[in-house]
């Protein structure tokens, strides 16, 4: 369930949660040495990878999910500027 957002969609929220849970469960089952602190998932979708879904586990109760148009948003900016700034702010707001 979305508690805040811009142009949110209940279906997108459900999809984000299902994807995140299934990917996390699969990684745990494989036994790959993925650190516990790796709690974000990024997927590029579409024929040309024009849509990116980013899901970040903020706490045991809250997640942050975004769907981005990759023709307008650059992955490097998201990973190196936006997410490192937004994640601590969101976690601080939740505590």
C-alpha positions in Angstrom: 0.0 0.0 0.0 1.3 3.4 -0.9 1.4 5.9 2.0 2.8 8.8 0.0 3.9 9.6 -3.5 3.6 11.3 -6.8 1.3 9.7 -9.4 1.2 6.5 -7.4 -0.6 3.4 -8.5 -1.8 0.6 -6.2 -1.0 -1.9 -9.0 2.6 -0.6 -9.3 3.0 -0.8 -5.5 1.9 -4.4 -5.5 4.2 -5.2 -8.4 7.2 -3.6 -6.7 6.6 -5.6 -3.5 6.2 -8.9 -5.4 9.3 -8.3 -7.5 11.4 -7.3 -4.5 10.2 -10.3 -2.3 10.8 -12.8 -5.1 14.2 -11.5 -6.0 15.3 -11.4 -2.3 14.0 -14.9 -1.7 15.7 -16.3 -4.8 19.0 -14.7 -3.8 18.8 -16.2 -0.3 18.0 -19.7 -1.8 21.0 -19.6 -4.2 23.5 -19.1 -1.4 25.3 -16.4 -3.4 27.5 -14.2 -1.2 25.3 -11.1 -1.5 25.7 -8.9 1.6 22.7 -8.3 3.8 23.0 -4.6 3.4 22.3 -4.9 -0.3 18.6 -4.0 0.1 17.8 -2.4 -3.2 16.7 -3.8 -6.5 17.0 -2.2 -9.9 15.3 -3.6 -13.0 15.2 -2.3 -16.6 12.1 -3.3 -18.4 10.8 -3.0 -22.0 12.3 -3.9 -25.3 14.8 -1.1 -25.2 15.1 -0.9 -21.4 13.2 2.4 -21.3 11.6 1.8 -17.9 13.6 1.3 -14.7 12.1 0.1 -11.5 14.0 0.8 -8.3 12.9 -0.6 -4.9 14.7 0.2 -1.7 14.0 -1.5 1.6 14.0 1.5 4.1 13.1 -0.6 7.2 11.4 -3.8 8.1 8.0 -2.1 7.5 8.6 0.4 4.7 10.0 0.4 1.1 10.6 3.1 -1.4 9.7 2.3 -5.0 10.2 4.3 -8.2 9.4 3.8 -11.8 11.6 5.9 -14.1 11.6 6.8 -17.7 15.2 6.0 -18.7 15.0 8.4 -21.7 14.7 11.3 -19.2 16.6 10.0 -16.1 20.2 8.8 -16.2 21.2 5.7 -14.2 24.5 7.3 -13.0 22.7 10.3 -11.5 20.1 8.0 -9.8 22.8 5.7 -8.3 25.4 8.3 -7.4 23.3 11.4 -6.5 19.6 10.8 -6.0 19.5 7.5 -4.0 22.4 8.3 -1.6 20.7 11.5 -0.8 17.1 10.2 -0.7 17.6 7.0 1.3 19.0 8.5 4.5 16.4 11.3 4.4 13.6 8.8 4.1 15.0 6.6 6.8 15.3 9.6 9.1 11.7 10.7 8.3 10.5 7.2 9.3 12.2 7.2 12.7 
